[in-house]
């Protein structure tokens, strides 16, 4: 009777752990397969050279953007054990965090005890099919000087006239989008090595010392853009069960499906500048 009560109390604790609030800690992306062999992740990466027209503005920005560099989460011993019991790849940081904060004591499990606990349907992993960067994703400012009546060249420099917020997001509605966005941002950041965030703000009055010469009888425009990474791939969903049988615990994933997904993720605290000189206003 005491053994049965202990088992029921253990299961109640596990169930309570799985009802935890959402987490912001990120999970470390797997660079190895389950057989210990390195996956060819490096072959999928590209060299993203930042154009000379793109400049960082983190020091000059009058609006302080919160950093999105969240710490990676290393799976605990229990989490690694559970993840190793299924052939379905699981990278969702929220699900790994739940496993890390759960405790199962083997000595309390009856040999003949059987149970299956439904943990819900989860986005399990994201596989990237490609990452591109649009360096002129969204225009946020234009500075202008008319020097048609001038006798000497004038200088045009960047000054942010109004505060601008640039939002990214998924290109389609999918279940549990917040968890998917986390996994996509991890992959995009690994591929581009750029500071990414799903929203970024350029503060009013932000200035940069880059200047451009406007000759007499000309007008000059300096357009400013926020760059963004375009990440696309597929996300794997599945129903996750924690099962106990014969004193052993393992994960079972059922009804596995995959769905294509894309996202635009702005580059934080960077601007792309485009200077245009002309004889007439445009």
Secondary structure, 3 states (H helix, E strand, C coil): CHHHHHHHHHHHHHHHHCCCCCCCCEECCCCECCCCCECCHHHHCCCCCCCCCEEECCCCCCCCCCCCCCCEECCCHHHHHHHCCCCCCCCCHHHHHHHHCCCCCHHHCCCCCEEEEEEEEEEEEEEEEEEEEEEEEEEEEEEEEECCCCCCCEEEEEECCCCEEEECEECCCCCCHHHHHHHHHHHHHHHHCCCECCEEEECCCCEEEEEEEECCCCEEEEEEEEEEEEEEEEEEEEEEEEEEECCEEEEEEEEEEEEEEEEEEEECCEEEEEEEEECCCC
